[in-house]
Amino acid sequence: MRNRFLLTSAFIILFTIISQFAKAQTVYVTEKGKKYHKKNCSVVSEGKKGQELAEAQKNGYEPCAVCKPNEAKKQEATDPKKKK
């Protein structure tokens, strides 16, 4: 009985950790810009560096109105089976 409890607990902890990594979304910013973008955004072609969405938001960046990086996250949440 104790082994089953430990196994179940370990599985739940592992699942929680993995799901946190899956939630991280990489966005791209530039040194002089104030927006964050998807990787293939037409607005930014050079000088972009990737960082996690939460970090970009913490640093004061806002979403690009052209590539709409937040829309991908919302779509993923409503329809996780849909591939981009």
Secondary structure, 3 states (H helix, E strand, C coil): CHHHHHHHHHHHHHHHHHHHHHHCCEEEEECCCCEEECCCCCCCCCCEEEEEHHHHHHCCCEECCCCCHHHHHHHHHHCCCCCC
